[in-house]
Amino acid sequence: MRYLIKIILLIILVSFFSCKNESTISVKKLDFPKIIDTSKIKSSLRNSKWQEVVEYNFLYIGKNVDTIFPNYRLKYFSIIKPPPPFPGIDTKENTKINFDSINKSNPMFRFYLDALHKKEYKYCEESDLEIKVDTSLLIKKEDFYFDSKTPFYKAYPILITSKENDTIIIGLQEIIPIELEAKDKSGKWKPIEEKYRHFCGTGLGYIYLAPKNVVLTSVFVYDGDYKTKLRIKLGKSYSNEFYGKINPKQFENKYDDNGILKK
């Protein structure tokens, strides 16, 4: 009898430590820097009735550091270019504005790539990326067009790391080409957000991501009556899967095939 009790206790101990090791491994896979949101902006859950166009903006780009402070103003730091010279006027006297000085004080300028050099680098959609979503922490995501009075919503942080050995293009101007997907009731992955597209891209620059550098952005925490799995898609790369609540209508565009707004 004592021998049987010892065997049972041994089995319990082995199972306990096996579970503990599995738990530890899963935490390491989603190892995240410490994110400290110092903003006092009020935010709420996002409640979308249809599939909406969503921008994914930079909250941080740079070295993989231990602590990151999300910067919600980075999306407003556009690169300023001098206007084209007028015919018959010397380019040196075309303007008295020091564009180089303005751009050098821009925190995004050192990651800026002129459109003329884009062919020298691989696009993020074609690159091998590690994408992690941390659902244990809430930060914010802005959408002024959805509601200009209260444009900030609760969001989960997204960390993107390039697995490539070379520099890649991670964004066009201030936009990262991310899509949010969810599983429908048949178990198929479908987009629930419409990817932002620049209709007029003339003269727009690119943002590059160097090897071993990271990008921080965020994804809305939606409110709805349908609980399902979600994931981030960026080209051929996907994030870890996580649970969320959405509106089933988010699988549909609010316009029909003729461009008419649905009821």
Secondary structure, 3 states (H helix, E strand, C coil): CHHHHHHHHHHHHHHHHHHHHHHHHHHHHCCCCEECCCCCCCCECECCCCEEEECCECCEEEECCCEECCCCCHHHCCCCCCCCCCCCCCHHHCCCCCHHHHHHCCCCHHHEECHHHHHHCEEHHHCCEEEEECCCCCEEEECCCCCCCCCEEEEEEEEEEECCCCCEEEEECCECCCEEEEECCCCCEEECEEECCCCCCCCCCEEEECCCEEEEEEEECECCCEEEEEEEEECCEEECCEEEEECHHHHCECECCCCCECC
